[in-house]
C-alpha cells in the first residue's frame, strides 16, 4: 500500500501563526474602543489623536489577519504619531510619558515579533513571487 502525500497550499499552522493571530485579536480588541471613543472625544471638541491611533490599530489588526508586512508599516507610523502626540501633550516629563508610551511600546514589540511569520507566510503563499524576486507578480517577469 502506497501512502500519497497531498500538497497543502496553505502555510503550516505553527506557534508563530497562532501567535500572530493572537496579537491581531488583542490589537483589534484595543483598537475598536480607542477608535470609537476617539470619535466621541473629537465630537465633544477633544483631541483627534485617539481617532487616528484607533484607526492605526484597526488597520494593523486587519493586515495582521491577512499576514501582510503592511501591518508592521502601519503600526510603525501609528507609533511615531503616538510619540509626537505624547511629547506635544506632556513634554519631557518622563513620569507623564509612562501612561502614554508603555502600552504602545509593548504593542510595537509584539508587532515586531510577528515579522518572521509574516515573511515566511508571504514566501509560502500560493502564487506568490519568490522572496528574492524583484517583481511583485511572477507573471510580470515571465511576460517581459
C-alpha positions as CSV (number, residue, x, y, z in Angstrom):
1,X,0.0,0.0,0.0
2,X,1.4,3.4,-1.0
3,X,0.8,6.5,1.0
4,X,0.2,9.5,-1.1
5,X,1.0,12.9,0.3
6,X,-1.3,15.7,-0.6
7,X,0.2,19.0,-1.2
8,X,-1.2,21.6,1.1
9,X,-1.1,25.1,-0.4
10,X,-1.5,26.8,3.0
11,X,1.4,27.6,5.2
12,X,1.8,25.4,8.2
13,X,-0.1,26.3,11.4
14,X,2.8,26.9,13.7
15,X,3.0,28.6,17.1
16,X,4.1,31.7,15.2
17,X,0.9,31.5,13.1
18,X,-1.3,31.3,16.1
19,X,0.7,33.9,18.0
20,X,0.3,36.4,15.1
21,X,-3.5,35.8,15.1
22,X,-3.5,36.3,18.9
23,X,-1.6,39.6,18.5
24,X,-4.1,40.7,15.8
25,X,-7.1,39.8,18.1
26,X,-5.5,41.8,21.0
27,X,-4.8,44.8,18.8
28,X,-8.3,44.7,17.4
29,X,-9.8,44.5,20.9
30,X,-7.9,47.7,21.9
31,X,-8.4,49.4,18.5
32,X,-12.2,49.3,18.5
33,X,-12.8,51.2,21.8
34,X,-10.0,53.6,21.1
35,X,-11.3,54.4,17.7
36,X,-14.9,54.7,18.8
37,X,-14.0,56.6,21.9
38,X,-11.8,58.9,19.8
39,X,-14.7,59.7,17.6
40,X,-16.8,60.6,20.6
41,X,-14.0,62.7,22.1
42,X,-13.5,64.5,18.8
43,X,-17.2,65.3,18.6
44,X,-17.0,66.8,22.1
45,X,-14.1,69.0,20.9
46,X,-11.3,67.0,22.4
47,X,-8.1,65.6,20.8
48,X,-8.3,63.8,17.4
49,X,-5.3,61.7,18.4
50,X,-7.4,58.7,19.5
51,X,-9.3,58.6,16.2
52,X,-6.1,58.2,14.3
53,X,-4.5,55.9,16.9
54,X,-7.6,53.7,16.9
55,X,-7.7,53.7,13.1
56,X,-4.0,52.7,13.0
57,X,-4.6,49.8,15.4
58,X,-7.6,48.6,13.4
59,X,-5.7,48.7,10.2
60,X,-2.7,46.9,11.9
61,X,-5.0,44.2,13.1
62,X,-6.7,43.8,9.7
63,X,-3.3,43.4,7.9
64,X,-2.0,41.0,10.6
65,X,-5.1,38.8,10.0
66,X,-4.0,38.9,6.3
67,X,-0.4,38.0,7.3
68,X,0.8,41.1,5.5
69,X,4.0,43.0,6.2
70,X,1.9,46.2,5.7
71,X,0.8,45.7,9.3
72,X,4.3,46.5,10.5
73,X,4.5,49.7,8.4
74,X,1.1,50.9,9.6
75,X,1.9,50.3,13.2
76,X,5.3,52.0,12.9
77,X,3.5,55.1,11.5
78,X,1.0,54.9,14.4
79,X,3.8,54.5,16.9
80,X,5.7,57.6,15.5
81,X,2.4,59.6,15.6
82,X,2.0,58.4,19.2
83,X,5.5,59.6,20.1
84,X,4.8,63.0,18.6
85,X,1.5,63.4,20.3
86,X,2.9,62.2,23.7
87,X,5.8,64.8,23.6
88,X,3.5,67.5,22.4
89,X,1.0,66.7,25.2
90,X,3.4,66.1,28.1
91,X,6.8,67.4,27.0
92,X,9.8,65.8,28.6
93,X,8.2,64.9,31.9
94,X,9.1,61.2,31.9
95,X,6.6,60.3,34.5
96,X,3.8,61.8,32.4
97,X,5.1,59.8,29.4
98,X,4.8,56.4,31.1
99,X,1.0,56.0,30.7
100,X,1.2,57.4,27.1
101,X,4.0,55.3,25.9
102,X,4.3,52.0,27.8
103,X,1.3,50.2,26.2
104,X,2.1,51.4,22.6
105,X,5.7,50.3,23.1
106,X,4.6,46.8,24.2
107,X,2.3,46.6,21.2
108,X,5.3,47.7,19.0
109,X,7.4,44.8,20.4
110,X,4.5,42.3,19.7
111,X,4.1,43.6,16.1
112,X,7.9,43.4,15.5
113,X,7.8,39.8,16.8
114,X,5.4,38.8,14.1
115,X,7.8,39.8,11.3
116,X,9.4,36.3,10.8
117,X,5.9,34.8,10.5
118,X,4.8,37.5,8.1
119,X,7.8,37.0,5.9
120,X,7.5,33.2,5.9
121,X,3.8,33.4,5.1
122,X,4.5,35.7,2.2
123,X,7.0,33.2,0.7
124,X,4.7,30.3,1.1
125,X,1.5,31.9,-0.2
126,X,0.2,30.2,-3.3
127,X,1.0,32.1,-6.4
128,X,3.4,34.4,-4.6
129,X,6.6,35.5,-6.2
130,X,9.7,34.1,-4.7
131,X,11.1,36.2,-1.8
132,X,14.2,37.1,-3.7
133,X,12.2,38.2,-6.8
134,X,12.2,41.9,-7.6
135,X,8.8,41.5,-9.2
136,X,5.7,41.6,-7.0
137,X,4.0,39.3,-9.5
138,X,5.9,36.5,-11.1
139,X,3.8,36.8,-14.3
140,X,5.4,40.2,-15.0
141,X,8.8,38.6,-15.2
142,X,7.6,35.8,-17.5
143,X,5.9,38.3,-19.8
144,X,9.0,40.5,-20.0
